[in-house]
Every structure is written in structure tokens, then in C-alpha cells.
Amino acid sequence: MSRIENKQVRGILREYDVRLKKRLGQNFLLNEEVLSKIVRASRLSKDDLVVEIGAGIGILTRRLARLAQKVVAIELDERLCAILRDRLASLNNVEVVQADILKVDMERLLQSPTVSIKIVANLPYYITTPTIMHLLKQKSIIGLLIIMVQKEVAERIVAKPGSKQYGALSIACQFHCEVELIGWVGKCAFFPEPGVDSALLRMMVLDGARAAVEDEDFFFSLVRASFGQRRKMLENALLNNANLGFERDRLRSWLKEAGIDRRRRAETLSIVEFARLSNTLSR
């Protein structure tokens, strides 16, 4: 990030008399190399409809608009929305929407899009996981997500079975998407500089789920319960979850039927194994 860019952003904020709110996680990405990497990862064409989450003052928005058919820039802070509308007024393929992403129904917002949309997001750290879960619930109209997240969260999303980072978030993302780590992004790439490093992820939504699951709600309830006490054996972790209400003898029988050793820990089970166990238990 160059000093000139830093001064430019400060100048824009002064011009509109805007002071950034730390509680909203307002950190603007200014590194040209990383911005270009996001655009390349998005693989945009003039047929694409892009939803940018956390558009800030439009640094990335302008680049996306050059290549996409349309960009819908969602920003929570109405003061930044005013800057966006003013600075991007000359672009006829950009729509600025002031909204809380956690309350946005994409299909309603975009009026039932005829093409799958691409999500580009620099997610505030304090709502990263809820936002990802909210978007994955709407995966039927989403083809691709390019997201900037805290490094620690990225490590959990891409983690494989057997690692300490592997957990419910790993399974949720990998169940629905092909997940790829594009690269690490240092905190010096942002203004103001956050307290942690970040990572850029590419999540391609799968045509179907990663594994055949008869009851998806039960599957994810089972996953969450299994990791609720991740250091315990799987059998004990499930027995200790009151919401599931399993009896030991029956649970042991079902684990055996699913071909899962009751002494294993949740972090060692693959998505396919969780699916097999879920289908056995849900019957």
C-alpha cells in the first residue's frame, strides 16, 4: 500500500466528514496487487451479476464494474453509501444498496436473477461466520464467492479431517462448495490497519452437496453436537448433547451400523462419514 493511496482515502473521508467506526470493522483494502488478485479470481465477464458486500468507498467496486454486467454494492453505513453514490454516479451498471447483509434476501433484492450471481466480499471479522452461513442458505442463486476473511477463520474453512482447525465451519463450507485458498493478505494492505492478518478465499458452489444426506438439518445438528466437546470421544460428545437425546446402547448400535468407531473424535471424521452416520441416525 502506497502512502499516496493512504492520503487519498483520508482526503475522501475528510471531504465527506466521515469518521470510520471501529465496531463495524471498517478497513479498506488498498493494496493494488490484492485488488487485482480479487478481480482475477472472480473471472468476470459482461454476463455476470456481482454482489459486493462491504463496498466501503468503492475502491474495488469500480474495478468490478469495468468487467461485469452489473454490480450491486451493499454497504451498511449510510454515510459510506452517500460517498459511493456520489463517486460512482458516472457508472450506469452500479447500484448502491444500504442494508445489513444478514437481513438481505438475495432473490428478492435482485428480483429473481436469471443467472447465478457472484459474491465478492471483504467481510467484517465480527460477522464473518454468520454472513457465510447466511449466504450458503441462498446457494441456489449463487455460483461463486470470493471472500476476504480473518486468517484464523480461513484456516478453519479450508481445514481437512485430522487437523486442529477442522470443525463445523469447515464441514459447512466444504459440504456446499469447492474451497480454495488464494493467498494470505497482511494487515498492512488495509487502511486503517486491522489487528490481524487476512486471507482471500475462492468458494465455488457445487452443483450438488458434497455427500448424499437424507435430512440436511439433522446432518448439521449432528455435526455441531459432535464438535461441541471436540476433545471427547464421538460417543460421549453425542450422549452429552441433550437436544439429541440418545441412549448409550442404541447409539453404540447405530455407530456400529454406520461403520464409525465410537472411540474416534469428531475431528477425524470426513464429510462422507458424517453423512453416513447422519443417515443412519435420522432413520
N, C-alpha and C positions, 0 to 999 in steps of 0.2 A: 504494500500500500504506500503510495507516494504521499509526501507532505502536501502537495498541491491539492490532491483529492480530499484530504482531510480538511483543508481550509475551505474548499468549495462547499462541502457538506455543512460545515459550521456557518458559512455565509448564507446558505439557503435557509437554515433553521433560524438564523437571526432575522433574515428578511421577512419571514412569516411569523416571527415572535413565538417560536415553538421551543419548549424545553422538553427533552426526552424523559420518559417515565421509566425508571429502572424496573418497577414492578411489572411492566408489560414486556420486559425483555427486548427493548428496542435497541438492537445492534445492527447497523447497516453494513452489508458486505461491500467492500470497496476494492478488493484485490482483482485486477483485470484478468489475471490468469485463471482464477477460480470462477469468475463470472463467465468467461469463455468456456470453461470446462462444463458448467451447468448447461449452457446453451447447446454445446455439442452432445452432451448426454441426453438431452431432450429429443434430439433427432427431429427437429421441427420441419414441417412443410406447410404450404399455403392451404392445406386442407385441415390443419389442426386447430382445435379449440383448446386453449390453455387457461387454466385457473391458477393464478399466482396467489399464494397465501402469505400475508405479511409483506405487502408491496412497499412499505416504507415511503420513500420519496421518489420511487420509480427508477432507480438505477438499473435494476435488472429488467423491469417492465419494458423499457424502451428497446432493449436488445431482443426480448422475446417477440415484441410486436413487429419487428422487421421481418421475421421469418414465418410467423403464424398467421392463420386466417383471422383469428380474434383472440384477445387476451382479456379475461375478466380478472381484474385486480381487486382482491379482497383485503381490506385493511380495517382493523378495529378502531383505531384512533381517528376520530373525525377531523382533528387538526391536520393529520397527515393526509387524509382524504382530500382536504382542500388544496394541499400542495400538489397532490397527484393530478387532480382535475385541472389545475392551472398549468402545470408544467407539461402535461401530456395532451393538452387541448388540441394540438395540431394532428394528433394521431386518431384517425377515424375508426380504427379497429381495436380501441381500448375502451373498456367500460370499468369504471371505478365503483365498487360496492362497499359501503360502510357496514360491516357486520362482524359478529362473533362467529368464527368458523365452526365452533362446537354446536352452533344452533342453525347452521346452514344446511338446507335440503338441496343438494346439488341439482337434482332433477327438476325441482320446482324453480330454482334460481335460473337455470339455463333453459327452462321451458322445454323439457324432454328432448335433449340433444339427439340428433340422428347419427352422430359419430361418438366413439368413445373419447373421453377427454383426457388431457394430460395435466397432472398436478405438479406445480413447481412451488416449493415451499422452503422458506427459511424459518423454521419453527421456533417460537419462544420456548426456552427449556422447560418452563413450568407447566406447559400444556402439551408437551411432545407426545407422550403416550396416549392421552385421551384423544388428541387430534388424529393420530394414526388409526386408532380403533374406530373413530367416527367415520373416517374416510373408507376404511375397509368394509364397513357395513353398507357402503354405497358402491361397492366394487363393480356392480353390473354395468355402470356407465363410465367407469374409469379404466383406462388402458395402461397408464404408466404414472409412476410417482417419482419425482426427483426431489429428495428432501435433504435439507441440512439439519443435522441433529447434534446434540452433545456427543462427544467421542465415546463416553461410557455407554450411552444408550445405543449407539451404533454397534458397539462390541456385543451388546446383548442381542440385537436384532439379527446379526449375521452368525451368531454362535452356533456351534454344532454340538450334538449329544456328547456328553462326557466332559465338557468344559464347565468351568465355574460360572461363566456368563450365561450359559444356556438355561432358558426358563420359559415361562408362559408367554412373554413378549416374543421371544424367538419363534416359538411354535405358531403364534397368531399370525405373524408376518409371513413366515415361510409356508404356512398352510395355504395362504391365498396368493402368494407372489414368489417370483424368482428374484432373489435379493442379491444385489452386487454392491460391494464397497468400491466406490470410485476413487476415494482418497481422503487423507486427513487434511484438515484445514486449521492452521494455527490461529490463536486468538488475535494475533497482530493483523489479521486480514479484515478485522471489523472495526467500526467506529460507532460508539465508544467500544473500547476493548473489553470483552467479557472476561470472566474469571476462569474460564475453562476452554480447552480446545474443542474443535468440532470435527464432524466427518460428513462427507457427501455420499448419499446412498441412491442407488437406482433400483426401483422396485417395479418389475414388470408383472402385471396382474395375470394370473394363469387363467386359461380358458375354463378349467375345472379346478376343483380343490386338489391339494397335494395327495390326499388319500380319501378313499371312499368311507364316508361317515353317514350312518343312518339318522342320527339325531345331533345336529351341529351344536345346538345349545347345551346338550348334555356333555358332548365332547369337550367343550371349553370349560364347563363347570368341573369336569373331571381333571383337566389339565391344571386349573387353578388350585384345586384341592391337593393335587399331587405335589405341587411346588410350595404349598402353604407351609410345610415343615420339611424343607428340601433335604435336611441332613438325616431325616428318619428313613427307615426302610419304607418302600411304597405301601406295603400292607398297613403299617401303623399310621402313615400320613393320611390314608383314606379312612381308616377307622376313627381317627381323631376329628374328622370333619363331620360335625353334627348335621349339616344340611343334606349329606348323602345318606346317612342312617344305615350303614352297612353292618351286618353281623359277621363276626370273625370267620366262622366256619363256612358260611356261604361265600364270603369274599375270597377266601382261600381257594374254594372250588372254582369260582369264576376266573380267578387269576391263572389257575392251572389250565382251565379250558382255553384261555386266550394265549397260552404258551408264554406267560410272563412270570418269571421267578419273583416270588413275593418279597425276597430279601434285597432286590435291586432298589436303587434310589431313582427318583423321577428324572434326574439329570442324565441318566444313562439310556432312557427310552427315546426311540426315534418317533417321528410323527406317525409313521405307519403302525408302529407298535401301540401307540396311544389310541389310534383309530380302531385297531383290532380289539383292544381292551374296552374301549367305549362301546363298540357294537355288541360285545358280549354282555356287558353290564346293563346296557339300556334295554335289552330284551327281557 
